[in-house]
């Protein structure tokens, strides 16, 4: 230990090797810097607030096999709250910081040799990369040093900072001070310092419980009373609570260091919470990929909020319920129009948000969520205890991404952003879980993350239509191959020698044949040995009973040759004609051929008919198979259209509106 005298009060000042060049005098709170020749006085700090931290200077622990000592403490404020940061000096001369806030502990190590962006250029949800890892900003703010204790590597009165999260639980802080006190006196270079770490517990840091201080003031908050009406508050999470709204008189009370301080009077909520404050229920977190095999944890409802947004001068309210578990922390239940969503906090660094309003997606793991809406959400009423500095009237931009029945919700202000992953839950399950005496209101309308009830039916209907349609097609092909056509007449004719074209001598008659149904007839004419010639055949069908005549004409023609060494051909020795519907009865066919003089050809005439039943029946069956699929497709599309017609995208002031969704240009918020 190196010892000197405090320049302010003369008390001895000791510097532990490797623990920094700045020391706060234990007697007069003077910030002392160890210069090259003597100790120099920088200024004084205020008395430490008793934040009821279990840590203290001198506590020792172990991390990754290396022993450390808590050498210093800095108390900071961002005007909404005060927190402690503990300076750790390792025996291997490494240093680290342990930040304590809202019951969480973040262990951060300084990163050397990297170029980090300035915190003043990063807004919430902005991203940056350090050492091949991408971090997303959750808070961008200014911290003021209100007090300090022990030995520190440097000292500054205030600095800009961002807190950001990355994948797999990593955490990053960027600090940029206006000026920093070090062993070189005052440094105004404004270099950005980067720290990377992770969330830890005191047990993971190897700190023995015997070294920890009791926190009687926090414990006493469990039986705290309202400073205004003296009503019992019964805080469930005194270690994490920052604000509590009295359920009796609606006083908003600040909670800090185990003390209660009145802030303002709030309006009472317009209705009683649907889940009463203090209600306890046991259920597994439904946002987890798999359901744990252990017993479900116990959740206590500790806060109730009413929030709303205004679109086209219409107010749309919803209510939110904060749940707390001593081990798992906080969860949310959000209620709107009878629909309930369970929300679990997730680090912004675990999300990848792509695209801008109104399009874009959020990716969480392997799942993609489509951006559904973005509104300005206003907190109207508060009751119970909250882990953030809530106040009535605060406004945040709330953006929702959906992948039914799951959703991603992002609340963003100018200073910070919070993200949650949600899943819709059944009303009956909540009634049973929390033992509610009255039933919850039934759902009304379509919730953003409500699954399309017609999509499974649509998929099933199309699957069965495809299977049965394929089977029907195979059967139709089989019957077609077998032949469903009824042949009435098939006969070969020869033209008598020297018979004039189209003359009575060339004319021939068939034997009588019967047409059993009123159907169209197909008449096929085939000319044999036809080469560079044509043959016209007039076919007359004579009804023996009525003498009605149905006449058709067909003309096979076929020509071929060689031109410039290339073979060519055109036409066909076959011709086919179809009659109109022929009434059933007995008919005789009269054929009269026409041809070039001296160039006649033998020919065959085939009369056949198909009653159409073979095609009509499969067609009707196919319509029957497709009807359910088409019906559920229309219903599914109607459901999605109605849902997306309710989507809202409120642009920032100065932005243009979005033409295909509800918009609100009102920027009074």
Secondary structure, DSSP 8 states (H G I E B T S, - for coil): -EEEE-TTT--EEEE-TTS-SEEE-TTT-EEEEE-SSSEEEEEE---------S--TT-EEEETTEEEEEEEEEEEE-SS-EEEEEEEEETTS-EEEEEEETTEEEEEEEE-S-----GGG--TT-EEEETTEEEEEEEEEEEEEEEEEEEES-B-SEEEEEEEE-GGGEEEEEEEESSEEETTEEE-----EEEEEEEE-TTTTT--GGGS---HHHHHGGG-B-TTT--B---S-TTT--EEE-TTT-EEEEEETTEEEEEEE----SS--SS-TT-EEE---TTSSS--SS---EEEEEEEEEEEEEETTEEEEEEEEEEEETTTEEEEEEEETTEEEEEEEE-GGGEEEES-TTS-EEEETTEEEEEEEEEEEEEEEEEEEESS---TT-EEEEEEEEETTEEEEEEE-SSBEEEEEEEEE-HHHHHHHTT-SS------S--TT---TTHHHHHHHHHHHHHHHHHHHHHHHHHHHH---EEEEEEEE---TT--TTSTTT-EE---EEE-SSEEEEEEEEETT--SEEEEEEEEEEETTT--EEEEEEEEEEEEEEETTEEEEEEESEEEEEEEEE-SEEEEEEEEEE-STT----EEEEEEE--SHHHHHHHHHHHHHHHHHHHHHHHHHHHHHHHHHT-BB---TT----TTSB-------
